[in-house]
């Protein structure tokens, strides 16, 4: 199943629950994430990265 877990500052956090044999876990997880990313790319969905704005104000500090 797939559902929305939360909304972040610059993300929609999803939970994806799939089942596989224990011995296939890492390969299945890697393949699933790769396919999701490829589909997002094909659909024009980008994954943003957190950004911060830093402003430098020059002047004398109070005593």
Buried (B, 14 or more C-beta within 10 A) or exposed (E): EEEEEEEEEEEEEEEEEEEEEEEEEEEBEEEEEEEBEEEEEEEEEEEEEEEEEEEEEEEEEEE
